[in-house]
Structures are given as structure tokens and as C-alpha cells.
């Protein structure tokens, strides 16, 4: 390879221009901000019952919440998007029960239903009516027994409700 020798004055000028451009690129105090990183996924739930009120709260003896509709409504809503993984009747007193698996792996369950309006395998979105409140199984009155399960452990759902 043959490079034609440049006059010294031009070489110095080029070196000077390169130095200026490098200074502009790296010498400024501006730090390049990485383009917006994706928002972390946060699991939140809507209430499974309208006009909700608790009849039992989550505790060691009752790892679930019991809810009623203060105005007597019976609609039961999916608390988040997910897939119905179980539709069953009379498991350990739960009566008619629906289980929905959500994107983060949590499972929400709805027990004592009078009617089930979804099928196993069905995809549901938050807020869709999945059943009607009832007192099937071991229940003394009409209410929803709601559980939230994280890898087999029943957890307190309270912190995940958006409202
Ligand atoms: Zn209960």
C-alpha cells in the first residue's frame, strides 16, 4: 500500500480538527441517556365483586378473603387477565370453584359460586364476568371466598388490589 506523503501543515491541521471533534464528542459534560427502558411488570387486580364488603379477612385460620356485594349483586369478575385452569364443583367444601392463572404465575380462585360461566382453558380479561356468587359447598351464606396463590402458597390479596 502506498500513501502519498502529506505536507506537514496539512497533517497538523487534520490532527487539530480530529482533536476538536473528539473533544466535542467526549469532552462535554452531557451524558447520553439510554432510550426508555421497559416499565417493570406490576401485577394488580380489580375487585372480583361490585360494591364489595368483607365478611371475613385474611388471617392464619382463613387464608382468603370473603366478600359480598352490599347491594346484592351476584356478578363475579376475573381480577386480572389470565387463563381458566380449573372449573370444579365440591372440592373440600369450596363448592363451585374457578381458578385463573395470571401472567406472573399467581392463581386467583373463586369459590362457593352458584353458577360458573367459563370453561377450562378459556382466556379471560380483567373484569369479565366469570360466574355468579352463591353458597355451594361449605358456606352458610351467599358470599365469594377468594384466594390468591403464589407458587402453592396462599397470600394476602389485599396489597394487589389497585383501589
Ligand atoms: Zn372464606
Backbone and ligand atoms as CSV (ligand in chain L), in Angstrom:
chain,resi,resn,atom,element,x,y,z
A,1,UNK,N,N,0.843,-1.194,0.000
A,1,UNK,CA,C,0.000,0.000,0.000
A,1,UNK,C,C,0.880,1.246,0.000
A,2,UNK,N,N,0.449,2.143,-0.804
A,2,UNK,CA,C,1.244,3.365,-0.953
A,2,UNK,C,C,0.471,4.580,-0.497
A,3,UNK,N,N,1.005,5.303,0.522
A,3,UNK,CA,C,0.339,6.522,0.988
A,3,UNK,C,C,1.175,7.715,0.586
A,4,UNK,N,N,0.523,8.609,-0.119
A,4,UNK,CA,C,1.226,9.810,-0.546
A,4,UNK,C,C,1.486,10.684,0.676
A,5,UNK,N,N,2.720,11.108,0.770
A,5,UNK,CA,C,3.078,11.903,1.952
A,5,UNK,C,C,2.434,13.279,1.899
A,6,UNK,N,N,1.778,13.657,2.983
A,6,UNK,CA,C,1.107,14.951,3.031
A,6,UNK,C,C,2.074,16.010,3.534
A,7,UNK,N,N,1.897,17.243,3.075
A,7,UNK,CA,C,2.698,18.319,3.652
A,7,UNK,C,C,2.411,18.444,5.149
A,8,UNK,N,N,3.404,18.783,5.910
A,8,UNK,CA,C,3.298,18.825,7.374
A,8,UNK,C,C,2.169,19.734,7.859
A,9,UNK,N,N,2.038,20.906,7.238
A,9,UNK,CA,C,0.993,21.859,7.662
A,9,UNK,C,C,-0.387,21.236,7.607
A,10,UNK,N,N,-0.670,20.478,6.542
A,10,UNK,CA,C,-1.990,19.854,6.401
A,10,UNK,C,C,-2.173,18.773,7.462
A,11,UNK,N,N,-1.114,17.988,7.693
A,11,UNK,CA,C,-1.196,16.932,8.715
A,11,UNK,C,C,-1.529,17.513,10.075
A,12,UNK,N,N,-0.866,18.593,10.438
A,12,UNK,CA,C,-1.106,19.222,11.743
A,12,UNK,C,C,-2.545,19.731,11.822
A,13,UNK,N,N,-3.019,20.307,10.707
A,13,UNK,CA,C,-4.370,20.847,10.710
A,13,UNK,C,C,-5.386,19.720,10.883
A,14,UNK,N,N,-5.175,18.600,10.175
A,14,UNK,CA,C,-6.096,17.467,10.300
A,14,UNK,C,C,-6.098,16.945,11.739
A,15,UNK,N,N,-4.883,16.809,12.302
A,15,UNK,CA,C,-4.791,16.330,13.686
A,15,UNK,C,C,-5.544,17.270,14.624
A,16,UNK,N,N,-5.429,18.550,14.375
A,16,UNK,CA,C,-6.110,19.559,15.192
A,16,UNK,C,C,-7.636,19.399,15.086
A,17,UNK,N,N,-8.137,19.211,13.855
A,17,UNK,CA,C,-9.579,19.048,13.644
A,17,UNK,C,C,-10.086,17.773,14.328
A,18,UNK,N,N,-9.292,16.705,14.231
A,18,UNK,CA,C,-9.690,15.452,14.890
A,18,UNK,C,C,-9.766,15.664,16.401
A,19,UNK,N,N,-8.770,16.366,16.924
A,19,UNK,CA,C,-8.741,16.619,18.375
A,19,UNK,C,C,-9.984,17.400,18.793
A,20,UNK,N,N,-10.370,18.388,18.000
A,20,UNK,CA,C,-11.565,19.186,18.335
A,20,UNK,C,C,-12.812,18.305,18.308
A,21,UNK,N,N,-12.919,17.466,17.273
A,21,UNK,CA,C,-14.130,16.652,17.174
A,21,UNK,C,C,-14.201,15.631,18.311
A,22,UNK,N,N,-13.032,15.107,18.691
A,22,UNK,CA,C,-13.014,14.167,19.827
A,22,UNK,C,C,-13.416,14.882,21.108
A,23,UNK,N,N,-12.944,16.109,21.258
A,23,UNK,CA,C,-13.286,16.862,22.459
A,23,UNK,C,C,-14.797,17.119,22.513
A,24,UNK,N,N,-15.366,17.444,21.352
A,24,UNK,CA,C,-16.805,17.699,21.314
A,24,UNK,C,C,-17.599,16.439,21.665
A,25,UNK,N,N,-17.048,15.316,21.248
A,25,UNK,CA,C,-17.770,14.060,21.470
A,25,UNK,C,C,-17.655,13.594,22.927
A,26,UNK,N,N,-16.443,13.630,23.440
A,26,UNK,CA,C,-16.225,13.028,24.769
A,26,UNK,C,C,-15.995,14.052,25.877
A,27,UNK,N,N,-15.641,15.261,25.471
A,27,UNK,CA,C,-15.245,16.235,26.475
A,27,UNK,C,C,-16.414,16.979,27.093
A,28,UNK,N,N,-17.572,16.874,26.497
A,28,UNK,CA,C,-18.697,17.610,27.060
A,28,UNK,C,C,-19.257,16.879,28.269
A,29,UNK,N,N,-19.973,17.609,29.081
A,29,UNK,CA,C,-20.490,17.003,30.309
A,29,UNK,C,C,-21.805,16.261,30.068
A,30,UNK,N,N,-22.348,16.390,28.857
A,30,UNK,CA,C,-23.617,15.719,28.584
A,30,UNK,C,C,-23.428,14.202,28.544
A,31,UNK,N,N,-24.247,13.519,29.296
A,31,UNK,CA,C,-24.201,12.052,29.313
A,31,UNK,C,C,-25.376,11.550,28.497
A,32,UNK,N,N,-25.098,10.638,27.635
A,32,UNK,CA,C,-26.177,10.092,26.804
A,32,UNK,C,C,-27.090,9.220,27.667
A,33,UNK,N,N,-28.392,9.533,27.642
A,33,UNK,CA,C,-29.356,8.766,28.440
A,33,UNK,C,C,-29.863,7.595,27.597
A,34,UNK,N,N,-29.784,6.388,28.130
A,34,UNK,CA,C,-30.264,5.236,27.351
A,34,UNK,C,C,-31.747,5.399,27.014
A,35,UNK,N,N,-32.124,4.951,25.857
A,35,UNK,CA,C,-33.527,5.086,25.456
A,35,UNK,C,C,-34.407,4.361,26.468
A,36,UNK,N,N,-35.619,4.860,26.622
A,36,UNK,CA,C,-36.517,4.442,27.708
A,36,UNK,C,C,-36.530,2.918,27.905
A,37,UNK,N,N,-36.218,2.505,29.129
A,37,UNK,CA,C,-36.225,1.074,29.436
A,37,UNK,C,C,-37.670,0.649,29.663
A,38,UNK,N,N,-38.007,-0.616,29.395
A,38,UNK,CA,C,-39.395,-1.046,29.546
A,38,UNK,C,C,-39.857,-0.938,30.994
A,39,UNK,N,N,-41.117,-0.544,31.168
A,39,UNK,CA,C,-41.685,-0.431,32.508
A,39,UNK,C,C,-41.758,-1.818,33.129
A,40,UNK,N,N,-41.293,-1.961,34.382
A,40,UNK,CA,C,-41.354,-3.286,35.004
A,40,UNK,C,C,-42.797,-3.759,35.165
A,41,UNK,N,N,-43.033,-5.055,34.991
A,41,UNK,CA,C,-44.376,-5.611,35.094
A,41,UNK,C,C,-44.828,-5.602,36.550
A,42,UNK,N,N,-45.981,-5.021,36.784
A,42,UNK,CA,C,-46.544,-4.995,38.137
A,42,UNK,C,C,-47.916,-5.649,38.095
A,43,UNK,N,N,-48.116,-6.645,38.933
A,43,UNK,CA,C,-49.392,-7.354,38.978
A,43,UNK,C,C,-50.370,-6.577,39.842
A,44,UNK,N,N,-51.486,-6.176,39.248
A,44,UNK,CA,C,-52.535,-5.531,40.035
A,44,UNK,C,C,-53.864,-6.186,39.698
A,45,UNK,N,N,-54.796,-6.085,40.627
A,45,UNK,CA,C,-56.091,-6.741,40.460
A,45,UNK,C,C,-57.215,-5.728,40.641
A,46,UNK,N,N,-58.329,-6.001,39.963
A,46,UNK,CA,C,-59.556,-5.274,40.260
A,46,UNK,C,C,-60.326,-6.109,41.286
A,47,UNK,N,N,-61.323,-5.536,41.892
A,47,UNK,CA,C,-62.126,-6.286,42.865
A,47,UNK,C,C,-63.019,-7.291,42.127
A,48,UNK,N,N,-63.153,-8.499,42.677
A,48,UNK,CA,C,-63.964,-9.517,41.999
A,48,UNK,C,C,-65.467,-9.331,42.188
A,49,UNK,N,N,-65.854,-8.350,43.042
A,49,UNK,CA,C,-67.260,-8.158,43.396
A,49,UNK,C,C,-67.572,-6.662,43.347
A,50,UNK,N,N,-68.750,-6.300,42.846
A,50,UNK,CA,C,-69.199,-4.904,42.891
A,50,UNK,C,C,-69.579,-4.521,44.323
A,51,UNK,N,N,-69.497,-3.256,44.641
A,51,UNK,CA,C,-69.956,-2.735,45.953
A,51,UNK,C,C,-69.443,-3.619,47.094
A,52,UNK,N,N,-68.210,-3.982,46.970
A,52,UNK,CA,C,-67.645,-5.034,47.814
A,52,UNK,C,C,-67.561,-4.642,49.287
A,53,UNK,N,N,-67.712,-5.669,50.077
A,53,UNK,CA,C,-67.516,-5.543,51.511
A,53,UNK,C,C,-66.962,-6.883,51.994
A,54,UNK,N,N,-66.129,-6.833,53.000
A,54,UNK,CA,C,-65.570,-8.081,53.529
A,54,UNK,C,C,-66.494,-8.675,54.583
A,55,UNK,N,N,-66.644,-9.987,54.548
A,55,UNK,CA,C,-67.304,-10.658,55.661
A,55,UNK,C,C,-66.276,-11.439,56.474
A,56,UNK,N,N,-65.153,-11.742,55.859
A,56,UNK,CA,C,-64.006,-12.305,56.602
A,56,UNK,C,C,-62.743,-11.800,55.940
A,57,UNK,N,N,-61.750,-11.469,56.744
A,57,UNK,CA,C,-60.494,-11.008,56.186
A,57,UNK,C,C,-59.469,-12.138,56.213
A,58,UNK,N,N,-58.318,-11.859,55.615
A,58,UNK,CA,C,-57.226,-12.828,55.542
A,58,UNK,C,C,-56.562,-12.945,56.907
A,59,UNK,N,N,-56.399,-14.172,57.363
A,59,UNK,CA,C,-55.668,-14.406,58.614
A,59,UNK,C,C,-55.120,-15.827,58.571
A,60,UNK,N,N,-54.454,-16.218,59.625
A,60,UNK,CA,C,-53.802,-17.531,59.659
A,60,UNK,C,C,-54.820,-18.662,59.516
A,61,UNK,N,N,-55.993,-18.466,60.109
A,61,UNK,CA,C,-57.021,-19.510,60.094
A,61,UNK,C,C,-57.857,-19.464,58.810
A,62,UNK,N,N,-57.758,-18.396,58.079
A,62,UNK,CA,C,-58.592,-18.201,56.882
A,62,UNK,C,C,-57.744,-17.466,55.853
A,63,UNK,N,N,-57.012,-18.247,55.038
A,63,UNK,CA,C,-56.060,-17.648,54.098
A,63,UNK,C,C,-56.778,-17.278,52.801
A,64,UNK,N,N,-57.715,-16.387,52.948
A,64,UNK,CA,C,-58.569,-15.954,51.847
A,64,UNK,C,C,-59.303,-14.715,52.323
A,65,UNK,N,N,-60.021,-14.088,51.396
A,65,UNK,CA,C,-60.947,-13.043,51.830
A,65,UNK,C,C,-62.345,-13.465,51.387
A,66,UNK,N,N,-63.336,-13.174,52.243
A,66,UNK,CA,C,-64.728,-13.425,51.892
A,66,UNK,C,C,-65.360,-12.077,51.589
A,67,UNK,N,N,-66.052,-12.029,50.462
A,67,UNK,CA,C,-66.642,-10.769,50.042
A,67,UNK,C,C,-68.110,-10.953,49.687
A,68,UNK,N,N,-68.857,-9.889,49.916
A,68,UNK,CA,C,-70.237,-9.837,49.447
A,68,UNK,C,C,-70.417,-8.547,48.656
A,69,UNK,N,N,-71.524,-8.467,47.929
A,69,UNK,CA,C,-71.904,-7.232,47.263
A,69,UNK,C,C,-72.939,-6.565,48.158
A,70,UNK,N,N,-72.602,-5.386,48.667
A,70,UNK,CA,C,-73.508,-4.671,49.580
A,70,UNK,C,C,-74.893,-4.437,48.995
A,71,UNK,N,N,-74.974,-4.419,47.661
A,71,UNK,CA,C,-76.271,-4.160,47.034
A,71,UNK,C,C,-76.896,-5.432,46.472
A,72,UNK,N,N,-76.343,-6.565,46.853
A,72,UNK,CA,C,-76.961,-7.837,46.485
A,72,UNK,C,C,-76.625,-8.361,45.104
A,73,UNK,N,N,-75.705,-7.680,44.412
A,73,UNK,CA,C,-75.294,-8.174,43.090
A,73,UNK,C,C,-74.573,-9.506,43.211
A,74,UNK,N,N,-74.623,-10.289,42.138
A,74,UNK,CA,C,-74.038,-11.627,42.191
A,74,UNK,C,C,-72.860,-11.809,41.234
A,75,UNK,N,N,-72.597,-10.823,40.390
A,75,UNK,CA,C,-71.523,-10.984,39.400
A,75,UNK,C,C,-70.168,-11.179,40.074
A,76,UNK,N,N,-69.433,-12.151,39.536
A,76,UNK,CA,C,-68.051,-12.371,39.973
A,76,UNK,C,C,-67.153,-12.080,38.778
A,77,UNK,N,N,-66.151,-11.209,38.990
A,77,UNK,CA,C,-65.277,-10.771,37.907
A,77,UNK,C,C,-63.881,-11.363,38.042
A,78,UNK,N,N,-63.270,-11.655,36.875
A,78,UNK,CA,C,-61.853,-12.021,36.869
A,78,UNK,C,C,-61.064,-10.812,37.357
A,79,UNK,N,N,-60.142,-11.024,38.282
A,79,UNK,CA,C,-59.421,-9.892,38.879
A,79,UNK,C,C,-58.300,-9.355,37.997
A,80,UNK,N,N,-57.866,-10.189,37.033
A,80,UNK,CA,C,-56.801,-9.782,36.109
A,80,UNK,C,C,-56.895,-10.684,34.881
A,81,UNK,N,N,-56.188,-10.306,33.839
A,81,UNK,CA,C,-56.153,-11.156,32.647
A,81,UNK,C,C,-55.564,-12.514,33.022
A,82,UNK,N,N,-56.012,-13.554,32.349
A,82,UNK,CA,C,-55.441,-14.865,32.631
A,82,UNK,C,C,-56.178,-15.970,31.901
A,83,UNK,N,N,-55.850,-17.190,32.296
A,83,UNK,CA,C,-56.463,-18.365,31.685
A,83,UNK,C,C,-57.105,-19.221,32.769
A,84,UNK,N,N,-58.324,-19.660,32.487
A,84,UNK,CA,C,-59.028,-20.547,33.423
A,84,UNK,C,C,-58.317,-21.902,33.411
A,85,UNK,N,N,-57.803,-22.303,34.586
A,85,UNK,CA,C,-57.086,-23.581,34.641
A,85,UNK,C,C,-57.885,-24.648,35.369
A,86,UNK,N,N,-58.941,-24.238,36.063
A,86,UNK,CA,C,-59.761,-25.225,36.762
A,86,UNK,C,C,-61.189,-24.715,36.894
A,87,UNK,N,N,-62.114,-25.597,36.583
A,87,UNK,CA,C,-63.523,-25.344,36.869
A,87,UNK,C,C,-63.989,-26.595,37.578
A,88,UNK,N,N,-64.463,-26.439,38.803
A,88,UNK,CA,C,-64.737,-27.627,39.586
A,88,UNK,C,C,-65.901,-27.405,40.524
A,89,UNK,N,N,-66.491,-28.510,40.960
A,89,UNK,CA,C,-67.520,-28.400,41.979
A,89,UNK,C,C,-67.151,-29.296,43.148
A,90,UNK,N,N,-67.418,-28.781,44.327
A,90,UNK,CA,C,-67.248,-29.509,45.584
A,90,UNK,C,C,-65.844,-30.100,45.747
A,91,UNK,N,N,-64.861,-29.192,45.909
A,91,UNK,CA,C,-63.539,-29.644,46.349
A,91,UNK,C,C,-63.400,-29.151,47.777
A,92,UNK,N,N,-63.272,-30.031,48.731
A,92,UNK,CA,C,-63.051,-29.645,50.132
A,92,UNK,C,C,-64.004,-28.544,50.592
A,93,UNK,N,N,-65.226,-28.618,50.167
A,93,UNK,CA,C,-66.187,-27.631,50.628
A,93,UNK,C,C,-66.195,-26.323,49.868
A,94,UNK,N,N,-65.350,-26.201,48.863
A,94,UNK,CA,C,-65.301,-24.960,48.094
A,94,UNK,C,C,-66.531,-24.774,47.201
A,95,UNK,N,N,-67.257,-25.842,46.971
A,95,UNK,CA,C,-68.401,-25.751,46.069
A,95,UNK,C,C,-67.945,-25.529,44.643
A,96,UNK,N,N,-68.766,-24.828,43.883
A,96,UNK,CA,C,-68.362,-24.499,42.506
A,96,UNK,C,C,-67.222,-23.492,42.567
A,97,UNK,N,N,-66.120,-23.856,41.893
A,97,UNK,CA,C,-64.887,-23.079,42.061
A,97,UNK,C,C,-64.223,-22.872,40.703
A,98,UNK,N,N,-63.668,-21.682,40.542
A,98,UNK,CA,C,-62.904,-21.351,39.334
A,98,UNK,C,C,-61.497,-20.968,39.769
A,99,UNK,N,N,-60.515,-21.432,38.994
A,99,UNK,CA,C,-59.139,-20.990,39.217
A,99,UNK,C,C,-58.608,-20.365,37.927
A,100,UNK,N,N,-57.979,-19.202,38.072
A,100,UNK,CA,C,-57.422,-18.494,36.913
A,100,UNK,C,C,-55.939,-18.263,37.149
A,101,UNK,N,N,-55.132,-18.634,36.136
A,101,UNK,CA,C,-53.691,-18.385,36.244
A,101,UNK,C,C,-53.346,-17.110,35.495
A,102,UNK,N,N,-52.523,-16.280,36.141
A,102,UNK,CA,C,-52.200,-14.972,35.586
A,102,UNK,C,C,-50.767,-14.927,35.058
A,103,UNK,N,N,-50.474,-13.837,34.370
A,103,UNK,CA,C,-49.206,-13.685,33.658
A,103,UNK,C,C,-47.982,-13.867,34.559
A,104,UNK,N,N,-48.091,-13.416,35.798
A,104,UNK,CA,C,-46.944,-13.500,36.712
A,104,UNK,C,C,-46.885,-14.838,37.451
A,105,UNK,N,N,-47.799,-15.757,37.126
A,105,UNK,CA,C,-47.794,-17.080,37.759
A,105,UNK,C,C,-48.765,-17.204,38.918
A,106,UNK,N,N,-49.284,-16.082,39.422
A,106,UNK,CA,C,-50.266,-16.137,40.506
A,106,UNK,C,C,-51.532,-16.836,40.013
A,107,UNK,N,N,-52.224,-17.492,40.954
A,107,UNK,CA,C,-53.510,-18.111,40.658
A,107,UNK,C,C,-54.557,-17.464,41.562
A,108,UNK,N,N,-55.641,-16.991,40.958
A,108,UNK,CA,C,-56.758,-16.467,41.751
A,108,UNK,C,C,-57.868,-17.511,41.730
A,109,UNK,N,N,-58.543,-17.677,42.879
A,109,UNK,CA,C,-59.594,-18.688,42.947
A,109,UNK,C,C,-60.871,-18.081,43.502
A,110,UNK,N,N,-61.992,-18.606,43.020
A,110,UNK,CA,C,-63.323,-18.055,43.322
A,110,UNK,C,C,-64.208,-19.235,43.704
A,111,UNK,N,N,-64.675,-19.253,44.966
A,111,UNK,CA,C,-65.393,-20.434,45.450
A,111,UNK,C,C,-66.809,-20.108,45.909
A,112,UNK,N,N,-67.584,-21.177,46.090
A,112,UNK,CA,C,-68.997,-21.167,46.524
A,112,UNK,C,C,-69.939,-20.595,45.449
A,113,UNK,N,N,-69.504,-20.586,44.198
A,113,UNK,CA,C,-70.308,-19.965,43.136
A,113,UNK,C,C,-71.621,-20.725,42.919
A,114,UNK,N,N,-72.662,-19.965,42.574
A,114,UNK,CA,C,-73.913,-20.624,42.214
A,114,UNK,C,C,-73.883,-21.040,40.748
A,115,UNK,N,N,-73.172,-20.252,39.939
A,115,UNK,CA,C,-73.035,-20.600,38.521
A,115,UNK,C,C,-71.636,-20.299,38.039
A,116,UNK,N,N,-71.127,-21.165,37.167
A,116,UNK,CA,C,-69.829,-20.959,36.533
A,116,UNK,C,C,-70.087,-20.610,35.069
A,117,UNK,N,N,-69.508,-19.509,34.590
A,117,UNK,CA,C,-69.805,-19.031,33.236
A,117,UNK,C,C,-68.599,-19.125,32.296
A,118,UNK,N,N,-67.559,-19.822,32.726
A,118,UNK,CA,C,-66.376,-20.004,31.875
A,118,UNK,C,C,-66.033,-21.482,31.800
A,119,UNK,N,N,-65.189,-21.805,30.837
A,119,UNK,CA,C,-64.737,-23.185,30.668
A,119,UNK,C,C,-63.232,-23.266,30.904
A,120,UNK,N,N,-62.798,-24.443,31.285
A,120,UNK,CA,C,-61.360,-24.657,31.476
A,120,UNK,C,C,-60.624,-24.364,30.163
A,121,UNK,N,N,-59.510,-23.663,30.271
A,121,UNK,CA,C,-58.717,-23.327,29.096
A,121,UNK,C,C,-59.056,-21.973,28.506
A,122,UNK,N,N,-60.177,-21.414,28.912
A,122,UNK,CA,C,-60.624,-20.131,28.363
A,122,UNK,C,C,-59.736,-18.988,28.835
A,123,UNK,N,N,-59.429,-18.084,27.897
A,123,UNK,CA,C,-58.697,-16.858,28.259
A,123,UNK,C,C,-59.712,-15.825,28.712
A,124,UNK,N,N,-59.411,-15.151,29.809
A,124,UNK,CA,C,-60.323,-14.114,30.288
A,124,UNK,C,C,-59.534,-12.821,30.481
A,125,UNK,N,N,-60.253,-11.721,30.422
A,125,UNK,CA,C,-59.604,-10.437,30.690
A,125,UNK,C,C,-60.134,-9.889,32.008
A,126,UNK,N,N,-59.355,-9.014,32.613
A,126,UNK,CA,C,-59.755,-8.418,33.885
A,126,UNK,C,C,-61.142,-7.807,33.732
A,127,UNK,N,N,-62.019,-8.128,34.646
A,127,UNK,CA,C,-63.343,-7.533,34.640
A,127,UNK,C,C,-64.402,-8.343,33.926
A,128,UNK,N,N,-64.019,-9.442,33.274
A,128,UNK,CA,C,-65.065,-10.234,32.627
A,128,UNK,C,C,-65.816,-11.048,33.680
A,129,UNK,N,N,-67.112,-11.174,33.481
A,129,UNK,CA,C,-67.939,-11.931,34.421
A,129,UNK,C,C,-67.656,-13.417,34.199
A,130,UNK,N,N,-67.207,-14.085,35.266
A,130,UNK,CA,C,-66.830,-15.495,35.139
A,130,UNK,C,C,-67.817,-16.417,35.851
A,131,UNK,N,N,-68.632,-15.846,36.725
A,131,UNK,CA,C,-69.577,-16.692,37.450
A,131,UNK,C,C,-70.506,-15.838,38.292
A,132,UNK,N,N,-71.373,-16.517,39.032
A,132,UNK,CA,C,-72.296,-15.825,39.927
A,132,UNK,C,C,-72.069,-16.284,41.356
A,133,UNK,N,N,-72.149,-15.344,42.266
A,133,UNK,CA,C,-71.936,-15.633,43.680
A,133,UNK,C,C,-72.996,-16.607,44.186
A,134,UNK,N,N,-72.588,-17.455,45.134
A,134,UNK,CA,C,-73.548,-18.412,45.679
A,134,UNK,C,C,-73.109,-18.924,47.026
A,135,UNK,N,N,-73.661,-20.045,47.419
A,135,UNK,CA,C,-73.273,-20.653,48.704
A,135,UNK,C,C,-73.121,-22.165,48.569
A,136,UNK,N,N,-72.614,-22.586,47.399
A,136,UNK,CA,C,-72.367,-24.019,47.199
A,136,UNK,C,C,-71.183,-24.449,48.056
A,137,UNK,N,N,-71.121,-25.735,48.348
A,137,UNK,CA,C,-70.051,-26.248,49.210
A,137,UNK,C,C,-70.320,-25.872,50.647
A,138,UNK,N,N,-69.234,-25.689,51.393
A,138,UNK,CA,C,-69.343,-25.444,52.828
A,138,UNK,C,C,-69.466,-23.944,53.081
A,139,UNK,N,N,-70.634,-23.387,52.818
A,139,UNK,CA,C,-70.854,-21.959,53.026
A,139,UNK,C,C,-72.204,-21.775,53.685
A,140,UNK,N,N,-72.238,-20.909,54.694
A,140,UNK,CA,C,-73.504,-20.704,55.411
A,140,UNK,C,C,-74.358,-19.642,54.733
A,141,UNK,N,N,-73.714,-18.763,53.982
A,141,UNK,CA,C,-74.486,-17.725,53.301
A,141,UNK,C,C,-73.854,-17.413,51.961
A,142,UNK,N,N,-74.565,-16.650,51.153
A,142,UNK,CA,C,-74.054,-16.271,49.829
A,142,UNK,C,C,-72.860,-15.327,49.996
A,143,UNK,N,N,-71.723,-15.734,49.504
A,143,UNK,CA,C,-70.529,-14.873,49.502
A,143,UNK,C,C,-69.487,-15.452,48.559
A,144,UNK,N,N,-68.474,-14.685,48.289
A,144,UNK,CA,C,-67.336,-15.167,47.498
A,144,UNK,C,C,-66.169,-15.451,48.439
A,145,UNK,N,N,-65.616,-16.648,48.326
A,145,UNK,CA,C,-64.376,-16.980,49.037
A,145,UNK,C,C,-63.265,-16.847,47.992
A,146,UNK,N,N,-62.409,-15.845,48.177
A,146,UNK,CA,C,-61.390,-15.519,47.177
A,146,UNK,C,C,-59.999,-15.787,47.737
A,147,UNK,N,N,-59.237,-16.573,46.985
A,147,UNK,CA,C,-57.850,-16.857,47.389
A,147,UNK,C,C,-56.898,-16.400,46.288
A,148,UNK,N,N,-55.701,-16.004,46.709
A,148,UNK,CA,C,-54.629,-15.696,45.768
A,148,UNK,C,C,-53.441,-16.581,46.125
A,149,UNK,N,N,-52.946,-17.306,45.136
A,149,UNK,CA,C,-51.930,-18.320,45.398
A,149,UNK,C,C,-50.664,-18.020,44.600
A,150,UNK,N,N,-49.550,-17.995,45.317
A,150,UNK,CA,C,-48.241,-17.759,44.702
A,150,UNK,C,C,-47.393,-19.008,44.921
A,151,UNK,N,N,-47.168,-19.758,43.863
A,151,UNK,CA,C,-46.382,-20.993,43.921
A,151,UNK,C,C,-46.854,-21.896,45.062
A,152,UNK,N,N,-48.152,-22.103,45.129
A,152,UNK,CA,C,-48.721,-23.025,46.108
A,152,UNK,C,C,-49.000,-22.424,47.473
A,153,UNK,N,N,-48.578,-21.178,47.675
A,153,UNK,CA,C,-48.781,-20.535,48.977
A,153,UNK,C,C,-49.910,-19.509,48.866
A,154,UNK,N,N,-50.882,-19.628,49.764
A,154,UNK,CA,C,-51.976,-18.658,49.775
A,154,UNK,C,C,-51.480,-17.362,50.403
A,155,UNK,N,N,-51.594,-16.280,49.642
A,155,UNK,CA,C,-51.065,-14.997,50.113
A,155,UNK,C,C,-52.221,-14.005,50.300
A,156,UNK,N,N,-51.942,-12.966,51.069
A,156,UNK,CA,C,-52.953,-11.933,51.304
A,156,UNK,C,C,-53.152,-11.122,50.022
A,157,UNK,N,N,-54.353,-11.155,49.454
A,157,UNK,CA,C,-54.585,-10.469,48.184
A,157,UNK,C,C,-54.605,-8.955,48.308
A,158,UNK,N,N,-54.784,-8.463,49.517
A,158,UNK,CA,C,-55.109,-7.056,49.736
A,158,UNK,C,C,-54.158,-6.089,49.028
A,159,UNK,N,N,-52.865,-6.358,49.113
A,159,UNK,CA,C,-51.904,-5.398,48.569
A,159,UNK,C,C,-51.925,-5.330,47.043
A,160,UNK,N,N,-52.571,-6.279,46.399
A,160,UNK,CA,C,-52.547,-6.307,44.935
A,160,UNK,C,C,-53.753,-5.643,44.301
A,161,UNK,N,N,-54.734,-5.253,45.119
A,161,UNK,CA,C,-55.871,-4.548,44.551
A,161,UNK,C,C,-55.475,-3.125,44.201
A,162,UNK,N,N,-55.871,-2.690,43.026
A,162,UNK,CA,C,-55.465,-1.370,42.550
A,162,UNK,C,C,-56.160,-0.235,43.313
A,163,UNK,N,N,-57.351,-0.496,43.825
A,163,UNK,CA,C,-58.077,0.582,44.527
A,163,UNK,C,C,-57.794,0.590,46.032
L,1,ZN,ZN,ZN,-63.833,-17.880,53.145
